[in-house]
């Protein structure tokens, strides 16, 4: 989780990812941010994020993103 938090902080340092729970719904992360984040996740974690998993629920919070990564790891 620490690695993810560092990645998020590098992407958008002005956002408090520990507190925010509506990153997509509140417009804090836009589509380009999500695409950039997915590319970074795939590079750093060696995972491929399936297109069907790119939905707001999976990217609304750091916890949601982490759960997505854990799920992808389990399915691999």
C-alpha positions in Angstrom: 0.0 0.0 0.0 2.9 2.4 0.7 4.1 2.0 -2.8 0.7 2.9 -4.2 0.5 5.9 -1.9 3.8 7.1 -3.2 2.7 6.6 -6.8 -0.5 8.6 -6.1 1.3 11.4 -4.3 3.7 11.7 -7.3 0.7 11.9 -9.7 -1.3 14.5 -7.7 0.6 15.9 -4.7 -2.1 18.3 -3.9 -4.6 15.5 -3.0 -4.8 13.9 0.4 -5.2 10.3 -0.8 -5.6 9.0 2.8 -8.7 11.1 3.4 -10.4 11.4 -0.1 -13.0 8.8 -0.8 -14.6 10.3 -3.9 -11.6 10.9 -6.2 -13.6 10.3 -9.4 -17.0 11.5 -8.3 -15.6 14.8 -7.0 -13.5 15.3 -10.2 -10.2 15.2 -8.3 -8.9 12.5 -10.7 -9.9 13.0 -14.4 -9.7 10.4 -17.2 -6.1 11.4 -18.2 -5.0 11.0 -14.5 -6.6 7.5 -14.4 -4.9 6.5 -17.6 -1.5 7.7 -16.3 -2.1 6.0 -13.0 -3.0 2.7 -14.7 0.2 2.9 -16.8 2.3 3.6 -13.7 0.6 0.7 -11.8 1.2 -1.7 -14.7 4.9 -0.7 -14.8 5.5 -0.6 -11.0 3.5 -3.6 -10.0 3.9 -5.7 -13.1 0.1 -6.1 -13.4 -2.3 -5.6 -16.3 -5.5 -3.7 -15.4 -8.3 -5.2 -17.6 -10.4 -2.6 -19.4 -13.6 -3.9 -17.6 -12.0 -2.9 -14.3 -11.6 0.7 -15.3 -14.7 2.0 -13.6 -15.2 4.8 -11.1 -15.8 2.5 -8.1 -12.3 1.0 -8.5 -10.6 4.5 -8.6 -12.6 6.6 -6.1 -10.2 6.0 -3.2 -6.7 4.7 -2.5 -8.3 1.8 -0.7 -10.5 1.0 -3.8 -7.4 1.1 -6.0 -5.5 -1.2 -3.6 -8.4 -3.7 -3.5 -8.4 -3.7 -7.3 -4.7 -4.5 -7.4 -5.1 -7.3 -4.8 -8.0 -8.8 -6.9 -5.9 -8.7 -10.1 -3.0 -10.4 -8.2 -5.2 -13.2 -7.0 -6.7 -13.8 -10.5 -3.2 -13.9 -12.1 
